[in-house]
Amino acid sequence: MFLYRSLRHSALAFGLAAASAAASAAAQADDAPKEVSCEALAQSFGKTYFAFPEIKPGKVERLVSWRAACTEKPPKGDGNVYRLCQADLPEGGQVFYWLKTGVNNESSGYEICDE
């Protein structure tokens, strides 16, 4: 009888733990940043940063690592990198720009690279 109760309580505890983990994962998914394209991010930067340059349409790429960028410096700011982008400029050169997310904030920035 004791073994049966112990197994029943273990099964109940396991079920509650699984439900709690599923709820936690769903809550984290809701808190995750929304998907932002590099083109949309460039438009947003154009409104946010006074000196953000115009970019060539169709010449925007999403990067996986900042080391693939035209710059030799990593993105500045606190948080984890969420989006890395690079685009060609009409007058030559490129712009590398990024978005980082933290616990309670976002940070962003850009760097212009000459050819």
C-alpha positions, 0 to 999 in steps of 0.5 A, a space after each residue: 500500500 505504501 509503495 502504491 501511494 509513493 508511486 501515485 505521489 511521484 506521478 502527480 509530482 512529475 505531472 505538476 513539474 511537466 505542466 510547470 515547465 510547459 507554462 514556463 516555456 510558453 511564458 518565455 516565448 511570449 517575452 521573446 523579442 519579435 522577429 525583425 528583418 534587417 530592412 525593417 531594422 534599418 528603417 527604424 535606425 534611420 528614424 532613431 539615429 540622426 546620422 544613420 546612413 541611407 542604404 542600397 535597397 536589396 543590398 542588406 544581409 543578415 549576419 550570424 556572427 559579428 566576426 563576419 562583419 566589415 568591422 573589427 569591433 564587437 557590438 557595443 552595449 549590454 545584453 545578448 545579440 539578437 540581430 546582426 545586419 550589414 548593408 551596402 551604402 550608395 556612396 561606397 562602404 558598408 554599415 554594420 548594425 545590431 540589436 541586443 536584448 537584455 533583461 529589461 532593455 534593448 540596446 542597439 548601435 551601428 558602425 560605418 566601414 569604409 571600403 
